[in-house]
C-alpha cells in the first residue's frame, strides 16, 4: 500500500509540473498584463516612457516574451514555489498565498453549506428513486435532477434575484455584508446573522445545481446493487423491504458514494466562480475572475496551481478511500 | 449469381404477402419461408428501445424544435421581413415618471407636490406584434437574436464534440491498444489536461484572443471552439482507453490477431466500433456541457463578440452589477434565452439517457 501511495505521489508531482508549465505558457501569452494596464495612462501623458514600463516588467521577470524568456521566468517562478513563495499579487499588493488564504474561507463555507445540504437531500432521493424504478417518483425526481444540471448558474441566480430580492424583498441582492449597516465591533452574533442572510441565495443556487448529479449517481449505483444476488438472498430470507434497502443494499452503495464525495472535498476550497461573481460574494472565485480579467499574472498562476493541486489531491483521496472503504480492493 | 442479383434487385417484400419472407442461400438458391419470427438488426433494436421511452422522444422533440427555431427561423425572418440579428429598431415611446410629495405650507395647510417628467425612449421596446419579445438595450429584436444565438450555440457544441471525440478516439485508441510506455506517456498527458482548471483557463485564453487585434472578432469563435476542445478531449480519451483495454483481451481480438491485419485496422475497425455505444452516449451528454460552457463565456463577455447574438450575453444584460433595471423590469430580455439554454441542454440529456438505456442489452424494457 505504501508503495502504491509513493507511486501516486510521484505521478501527482509530474502532473502538477506539466500543469504548471501549461498554465504559465498560457498566462504569459496574455498580451496585456496588469503592469500595462496600470502604466497605460502614465505612458499616454508622457510621465513614463515605454522603457520605464519594460524596466518595471524586468523587475517581475515578465519582460521577455520570447520562448527562452518565458522558460527563464518560469524556472524563476518554479524555484520560488518550491521555497513556498508564490510571488506577489499586483492587484492586491500582498503575497499570492496570503490573498488565497484570505479569500478561500468564504468560498469554503459557502461550498461546505451547499455540500452538506446536497448530500442530505440527494442521497435519500436517489435511493427512493432507485427503489421505485420507473415509478412516478422516479420519473419526477429524475426529470427535476436533469433540469437542475441543465440550469446555467447565472440564469438561476438571476431568476432567484428577480423573485426573492426584487419582487419579495426577502434577501439582499449582492455582497456579503450590508454596506449601510454599521455594527459594533463586538456584535459578532449580528455580524454572523447578516452574513448568513447574504449567503442564503448563493447557497441555494449551488445546492440546486449540485443535487441533480449526486442524486443520479446514487440512483445508478443503488440500481446496480439492487440487482445483485445477495439482495435476492436477503429478500428470500424474509427480511422486510426496509431492512433490505437501507441495511443491505445501501451499505454497498456507500462505497462509490464515499469515495466520490471524499474526492470532491478539496474542491470545496476552489470557489464557485460564476455564482460568487453574480452575487458579488468576495470569495476566491470572484477574486480570481477579477484578477484574471486584469492580467495579474502571479495571482493567476498561484490560483490555477491551487486548483490543480486541489484536483490532484481529490483524486488521490478518492483512490485511497476506495481501499479503506472496500476491503476487496487491493491496490498495487 | 444472376439469380442472386435478381433477388436483390426486385423488392421481395412488394411481391410476397407479408407473412412470407424470401432469403437467398449461400449457394444462390432462393428460400421462401413463413415468417414466424422477426429479424431485427441491432440498430433497429436500439431505435425501437429508444422510441419506447417517453423521455427520449420528448428530448428529441425539444432538440428538433431548437434546431428548427435557430436554423430555419432566421431564414424565414430574412425572407419575410428582411432583417437580421443586428438590425436596430428605434421605436419611440414616452416614459413618464411621476413623483409626489406632501409638504406643510406656511398657512398650515398640507399641499401636494406633483411632478411629472417625461422622457423619450427609443430602445427597450415592450412586447408587440412586430417584435414578439420586444427590443433590447441596443434596439435589436430579441426574438430574432434568440434564433441567431441558438445557431452559434448549436454549431459550436456539435463541432467541439466532433473534434473532442476525434482526438479522444485517436489518443485513447492508440494508448489502450499499445499499452506499455505509449500508454504511460499518453495517459500522463491526459492526466495533465484533466487537471487543468477548465473555466479559469478558458478565461485566460479568451481574454488573450479578444485583445489580439490581428484576429478579427468574427474569427474569435473558431479559436473558442479550439479551446473548448482542448479542455474536454481528455475525458473521451480516458473512456476509449478503458473500454479498449477490456476489449483487447477478448477472443475476437485474438482471431483478428491471427489474420495478421495491421494495428491501425485492428484499432479502428475492430476495437473502436465496439466502443461506439458508450461514445455516442457521452457525446450526446457532452453537447449540453459545451453549450453551458459557451454560454458562460458569453455571459462573461468573452464568447461571441458584441453585435452578434449569443444566449449567454443576452442573459448578461440582467447582471445586477450593471444596474437592476433590466433584472427587475425587463424579464422579456433575459428569461427566454435562459429557457432556451435549459430546453437545449435538457433535450440532449434526455436523448443521451434514452440512448444509454437503449444500447444496454441488460435493459429489458
Interface residues (C-beta under 8 A of the other chain):
Chain A: X11 X14 X15 X16 X18 X19 X22 X23 X26 X27 X29 X30 X31 X32 X134 X139 X143 X146 X147 X149 X150 X151 X152 X153 X154 X155 X158 X159 X161 X162 X166 X173 X174 X270 X273 X274 X278 X280 X288 X289 X292 X293 X295 X300 X303 X304 X307 X308 X311 X312
Chain B: X55 X188 X189 X191 X192 X194 X195 X196 X197 X199 X200 X201 X203 X204 X205 X207 X208 X211 X212 X288 X292 X295 X296 X299 X300 X312 X315 X316 X318 X319 X320 X321 X324 X327 X328 X331 X334 X335 X337 X338 X341 X342 X345 X346 X349 X350 X353 X365
